[in-house]
């Protein structure tokens, strides 16, 4: 049986408007899960899964 090793590789990071990402959900709801900056942007990162 082959051994499979996997990990995540971070790519580009940026900040995007939280209202645009969560749509009609009120800020009071999504603000519980993600920190926002002074202009309501949330951090986003692209991640790839590397499987060997």
C-alpha positions in Angstrom: 0.0 0.0 0.0 1.4 3.4 -1.0 1.8 6.1 1.6 0.0 9.3 0.8 1.3 12.6 2.2 -0.7 15.8 1.8 -0.4 19.4 2.9 -1.9 22.8 2.0 0.1 25.5 0.1 -0.9 29.1 0.7 -1.1 31.2 -2.4 -2.3 34.7 -2.9 -3.7 36.7 0.1 -6.0 39.7 -0.2 -8.7 41.5 1.7 -12.2 41.8 0.2 -15.4 43.6 1.3 -17.3 41.3 3.8 -20.7 42.5 2.6 -19.8 41.4 -1.0 -18.7 38.0 0.2 -21.6 37.2 2.5 -24.4 38.9 0.5 -27.7 39.3 2.3 -26.4 37.9 5.6 -26.2 40.6 8.2 -22.8 41.7 9.4 -23.7 40.9 13.0 -24.0 37.2 11.9 -20.8 36.7 9.8 -18.7 39.0 12.0 -18.7 36.2 14.6 -16.6 34.0 12.4 -14.2 36.4 10.7 -12.4 39.5 11.9 -13.0 42.7 9.9 -10.8 45.8 9.5 -12.0 49.4 9.8 -13.6 49.4 6.3 -15.3 45.9 6.7 -12.8 43.9 4.7 -12.1 40.3 5.5 -8.9 38.4 4.8 -9.0 35.8 2.0 -6.3 33.3 1.0 -6.1 30.9 -1.9 -4.9 27.4 -0.8 -4.0 24.4 -2.9 -3.8 20.8 -1.6 -0.5 19.1 -2.5 -0.7 15.3 -2.6 2.4 13.2 -2.9 
